[in-house]
Amino acid sequence: MAAQAADKYWIGNDGAWTDPGNWDPYGIPNWDNVYLTQADSVNRTIRVMDTGSYLPSIGALYIDAIGSGAITLEQSGNVLFADRVDVGVAGAASYRHTGGELHVMDALTLGQQSGSRGEYILSESDTGWSDLRTWETVVGGAGQGLFSQSGGHHSTDRLLVGSEAGSNGTYRHQNGDVCCLGVDGRPSDRQLRPL
């Protein structure tokens, strides 16, 4: 699938994932690699909401702010399938998941490169359940990663916390379900603790 994927860039400010005018080239991502990036001082929030139908699957999803503004993907509903998801590639970014499902076929990486920061906030709202399923969850690739769970369900085959030299990973579990087949990380950086 990766060979067929094209690139799709977010060009809107705050807005809905399903608004085709927020994308360049025009149209909702469909098997594309998706870039939610920001290189200026504008704060942007991209919203994935329940539309009554599934969203098309996508290739890789990159969420990154290298400017002074912030970028956040908020998912409050619907089902999203992605090959991989990188939150905080070279800069900082957030994924706030309060409803619906995210299925990542490969890795969810928070804080990919040195100096980056990525956070994933998994909770649930009064209106729905949040479900995150990955093959691998990396909290602190070469940068800083934070995974905070206060509700919902997180299922992964492999969980890495602080996976590379100089990285920093924190996994905070307050509530909800976690199903993990294996946990790994550098012992000095590993911070798995229920609150």
PLY file of the C-alpha trace (Angstrom):
ply
format ascii 1.0
element vertex 195
property float x
property float y
property float z
element edge 194
property int vertex1
property int vertex2
end_header
0.00 0.00 0.00
2.81 2.47 0.75
3.93 2.49 -2.90
0.47 3.68 -3.97
0.15 6.37 -1.32
0.23 10.01 -2.40
0.90 12.96 -0.07
-1.93 15.05 1.39
-1.22 18.25 3.36
-3.41 20.10 5.87
-3.76 23.73 4.71
-6.60 24.88 6.98
-6.45 26.46 10.40
-8.87 24.87 12.93
-11.25 22.57 11.13
-12.80 19.20 10.37
-10.87 16.30 8.85
-13.88 15.68 6.57
-13.84 19.19 5.00
-12.19 18.62 1.60
-11.16 22.30 1.40
-8.74 21.85 4.31
-6.48 19.59 2.19
-3.96 20.05 -0.59
-4.56 18.55 -3.01
-8.28 19.12 -2.52
-10.25 16.23 -1.01
-10.43 14.03 2.07
-7.39 11.72 2.47
-7.94 8.30 0.93
-4.94 5.91 1.03
-2.69 9.00 1.18
0.22 9.84 3.46
-1.16 12.65 5.64
0.85 15.63 6.91
-0.70 17.70 9.70
2.14 20.18 10.03
2.57 23.75 11.12
5.58 26.04 10.71
4.18 29.39 11.89
2.65 30.90 15.05
-0.96 29.78 14.40
-2.42 27.15 16.76
-4.32 24.51 14.80
-6.79 21.84 15.92
-7.94 19.22 13.43
-11.11 17.41 14.47
-12.12 13.84 13.62
-15.79 13.48 14.58
-18.46 10.84 14.13
-19.94 11.35 10.67
-22.03 8.19 10.54
-19.65 6.49 8.11
-16.09 5.20 8.21
-13.26 7.42 7.04
-11.11 6.11 4.19
-7.92 4.37 5.31
-4.68 6.35 5.07
-0.98 5.59 4.74
1.30 7.30 7.24
0.03 10.13 9.48
2.57 12.77 10.56
1.53 15.37 13.16
4.20 18.00 13.80
4.66 21.67 14.73
8.05 23.20 14.06
6.82 26.79 14.41
5.86 28.59 17.61
2.21 27.54 17.33
0.71 24.21 18.40
-0.93 21.45 16.39
-3.42 18.98 17.83
-5.49 16.20 16.32
-8.69 15.67 18.32
-10.64 12.47 17.70
-14.06 12.33 19.33
-15.61 9.72 17.06
-15.40 7.69 13.86
-12.90 4.98 12.91
-9.50 5.81 11.43
-7.08 3.22 9.95
-3.45 4.24 9.35
-0.28 2.40 8.40
1.71 4.37 11.00
1.25 7.48 13.15
4.08 9.82 14.24
3.16 12.50 16.78
5.98 15.04 17.21
8.39 14.27 14.37
10.92 17.12 14.68
8.85 19.51 16.82
5.89 19.13 19.17
2.38 17.76 18.62
-0.62 16.24 20.42
-3.24 13.60 19.66
-6.30 13.85 21.95
-8.54 10.78 21.67
-11.91 10.94 23.45
-14.08 8.74 21.23
-14.05 6.42 18.25
-11.29 4.09 17.13
-7.73 4.46 15.84
-6.15 1.35 14.28
-2.42 1.63 13.52
-1.10 -1.28 11.47
2.55 -0.58 12.35
3.86 1.88 14.97
2.44 4.81 16.89
5.54 6.88 17.75
5.52 9.80 20.19
8.61 12.04 19.96
10.29 10.60 16.90
13.50 12.65 16.49
15.90 14.09 19.05
14.46 17.35 20.42
10.87 16.48 19.46
7.90 16.04 21.81
4.77 14.01 21.16
1.83 13.32 23.43
-1.14 11.00 23.16
-4.06 11.62 25.54
-6.52 8.70 25.65
-9.75 9.25 27.55
-13.42 8.80 26.94
-16.34 11.16 26.84
-19.87 10.70 28.14
-20.97 9.88 24.60
-18.57 7.13 23.60
-15.75 4.69 24.05
-12.18 5.31 22.84
-10.24 2.45 21.29
-6.56 2.53 20.25
-5.00 -0.53 18.61
-1.39 -0.64 17.41
1.19 -3.22 16.52
3.80 -1.16 18.36
3.54 1.88 20.63
6.77 3.87 21.06
6.64 6.46 23.84
9.81 8.49 23.34
11.50 7.46 20.08
14.65 9.59 20.03
12.75 12.51 21.60
10.27 12.99 24.43
7.01 11.05 24.53
4.04 11.13 26.89
1.16 8.66 26.80
-1.58 9.52 29.29
-4.61 7.25 29.68
-7.60 8.10 31.85
-10.14 5.95 30.01
-10.77 3.90 26.92
-8.85 0.88 25.64
-5.23 0.60 24.46
-4.14 -2.64 22.82
-0.60 -3.13 21.47
1.65 -6.06 20.69
4.74 -4.17 21.85
5.20 -1.14 24.11
8.54 0.68 24.13
9.13 3.48 26.63
12.24 5.63 26.19
13.44 3.46 23.33
16.66 5.19 22.24
19.66 6.72 24.01
18.77 10.24 25.15
15.03 9.74 24.76
12.48 10.23 27.51
9.22 8.32 27.69
6.41 8.42 30.23
3.30 6.21 30.22
0.65 7.30 32.73
-2.27 4.97 33.30
-5.08 6.25 35.51
-8.09 4.35 34.18
-9.28 2.26 31.25
-7.96 -0.98 29.78
-4.42 -1.79 28.58
-3.58 -5.00 26.74
0.12 -5.37 25.94
2.04 -8.47 24.90
5.50 -7.02 25.63
7.07 -4.00 27.34
10.57 -2.78 26.61
12.64 0.32 27.24
15.86 1.57 28.64
15.67 0.87 32.40
16.75 4.41 33.34
13.94 5.97 31.32
11.14 3.45 31.86
8.28 5.01 33.80
5.26 2.69 33.86
3.15 3.39 36.86
-0.54 3.37 37.69
-1.70 6.55 39.36
0 1
1 2
2 3
3 4
4 5
5 6
6 7
7 8
8 9
9 10
10 11
11 12
12 13
13 14
14 15
15 16
16 17
17 18
18 19
19 20
20 21
21 22
22 23
23 24
24 25
25 26
26 27
27 28
28 29
29 30
30 31
31 32
32 33
33 34
34 35
35 36
36 37
37 38
38 39
39 40
40 41
41 42
42 43
43 44
44 45
45 46
46 47
47 48
48 49
49 50
50 51
51 52
52 53
53 54
54 55
55 56
56 57
57 58
58 59
59 60
60 61
61 62
62 63
63 64
64 65
65 66
66 67
67 68
68 69
69 70
70 71
71 72
72 73
73 74
74 75
75 76
76 77
77 78
78 79
79 80
80 81
81 82
82 83
83 84
84 85
85 86
86 87
87 88
88 89
89 90
90 91
91 92
92 93
93 94
94 95
95 96
96 97
97 98
98 99
99 100
100 101
101 102
102 103
103 104
104 105
105 106
106 107
107 108
108 109
109 110
110 111
111 112
112 113
113 114
114 115
115 116
116 117
117 118
118 119
119 120
120 121
121 122
122 123
123 124
124 125
125 126
126 127
127 128
128 129
129 130
130 131
131 132
132 133
133 134
134 135
135 136
136 137
137 138
138 139
139 140
140 141
141 142
142 143
143 144
144 145
145 146
146 147
147 148
148 149
149 150
150 151
151 152
152 153
153 154
154 155
155 156
156 157
157 158
158 159
159 160
160 161
161 162
162 163
163 164
164 165
165 166
166 167
167 168
168 169
169 170
170 171
171 172
172 173
173 174
174 175
175 176
176 177
177 178
178 179
179 180
180 181
181 182
182 183
183 184
184 185
185 186
186 187
187 188
188 189
189 190
190 191
191 192
192 193
193 194
